């Protein structure tokens, strides 16, 4: 990478992205590829934070549909994000990237508690910070956690890495081959069209704080590096659209 556009970025990795093509669990090859990209990004001086989801291990909505209490199902999902965070931390450290995991729920044996100023200090020292446990509250998605943490650490961009979807479409591209992809969108367009970018709470947080969002396919060639460099990739969402 010869240049970068964003000096501090937050990357949202869904559990499905970490699972790759697997129905359950973590794809080791995906972890290795992500780690190598983040190593190269980190080497350019970009301060990188990551929020991980847990859908490859636990789906709270499915558990609720089977009769589980919603809050209990969501707390179980927070534990799933911790499993993904530890796996990603291990993969990053194996390629030489100094990493810290912070959790919104207290699990001191395996992760630091989330402390905003400490997270920022880690970033300033060149460490990658992984945020696990969502927001620490039920009824809140990890998309909302990503938007909230990005604003809190004063990230310049929120990178939304998707699995096998290379941006925002007006319909599900995996089901409708005629679905139209947007290169650029405004926050209001995304909200008014009810496009499946992220949940409305997360999108509203980004809109109110003028935090740009880039939605892209994680498995595209050098996807994270290209997004941080400001190259045209996926869908760019901002005030202007």
Helices and strands as residue ranges (DSSP letters): E 8-13, H 15-19, H 28-43, E 47-52, H 60-65, H 70-94, E 99-103, E 112-113, H 116-124, E 128-132, H 142-152, E 157-162, E 168-169, E 181-182, E 184-186, H 187-192, H 200-208, E 212-217, H 223-228, E 235-238
